[in-house]
């Protein structure tokens, strides 16, 4: 099967007055179907910038990107927004749920927003996903009444709403205690194995990286190392 992500010679520079800061310096990154990869790096290493570029939130100043075999470099902003909504899933550190919306409405939102409302099929899909992440008894609760771990489970379900080829997670356990974090990691690993969803998880946490099948270390804007888990490790 073709790669889910092919990023080639990605460069990113930011200008502040006369000063030019090069954040990414010729990064190459390929992810295959069903991978669970951790993108590691210290603050300032460029990992969040790389995740934003892969998620089509930023345009790189150099390089090319293809997602699920489709080149995205020449797309307009509107085309990128549509592609991002339909083909990518996002999980953030602070979940970004709509507090007055129910869990079901939050999960359905990526499909409902472009359509102007939630259809019967969307609602059914959202409720199936909530059951999948263990929230059958919280489907009609407003997000404001959910615990931190439950909110992140809703965020995972929301990321899967449109059956994305690639799920991007930015410090998905960073705001959780260790017990809740481990539960969220177990869930992502389970979905990765059973549904063959490809995950790229941006993290500085070695505990998170150790649970993944691949560790991609970024340092000073370059990929420093790529380590695959041995049999019985991360993806077991």
Beta strands, then each sheet from edge to edge (+ up, - down):
strand 1: 5-16
strand 2: 19-31
strand 3: 36-40
strand 4: 62-67
strand 5: 70-71
strand 6: 88-91
strand 7: 166-170
strand 8: 198-203
strand 9: 214-219
strand 10: 222-228
sheet 1: 2+ 1- 4+ 5-
sheet 2: 6+ 7+ 8+ 3+ 9+ 10-
end
